[in-house]
Amino acid sequence: SQVHSTASVPRRSRRRKSVAIAYESGQGDGAEQGMSEPQRPRWEPRDWRQQLERIREMRRNRDAPVDEMGVEKCYDSSAPPQVMRYQVLLSLMLSSQTKDQVTSAAMLRLRQHGLTVDSILQMDDATLGQIIYPVGFWRNKVKYIKQTTAILKQKYGGDIPRTVEELVQLPGVGPKMAHLAMNIAWDSVSGIAVDTHVHRITNRLKWVKKETRYPEETRAALEDWLPRDLWREINWLLVGFGQQTCLPVNPRCNECLNQDICPAAKRR
């Protein structure tokens, strides 16, 4: 007699029952997944939808530093697309370990000197350093900007790469910058951009199954459950929230709409 009558059940289902699939993204064959743990819901954080809606409400005014001086406000939107993409990448490189206000001011000074691949290659290191100071680690960034710009000129015809894999090969470009570059410069959602704000807040909200130590760990943990249509929004949303309310030290829990459902809230 047949154990299962449905035609969609894989023939080797007995052998697959012991395979752990909890980590899978849900994009595979639904029938196979159903054989391991019938109707088992995928893990997601408690109250996350309500928390998200409340954070959106708190961010409604769009008046955080990231809204006024973030990377999306630093490039010349009237420049040719190739120049615009280069400026996006440079602003991301400058923004590492640097407040938005400082990055924005440095980008404005660079643009006043004509911010293109050729203008940066023609500029001497001392001048470039003077222009971008006081961004964090400015001496290293002078070196990275020169090296990366030379690679863009030689290998990409002055444009920036179209993939995360190629972007992270460039000197001074990390995964967070690469995902943001894909989003802003190429209008492509390749992954969640996790900076210190996103890393801190998602751990406080317990949006990760277990505590993560590094942003890349956090990115993988978030991408495992957060619906893909939210990936583009989440960086902008949480960065501004982290700048205004969920501060690194002395978070303003008494002003936060999530204080009653946040695991890390300091309740008085």
Disulfide bonds with the S-S distance in Angstrom:
none
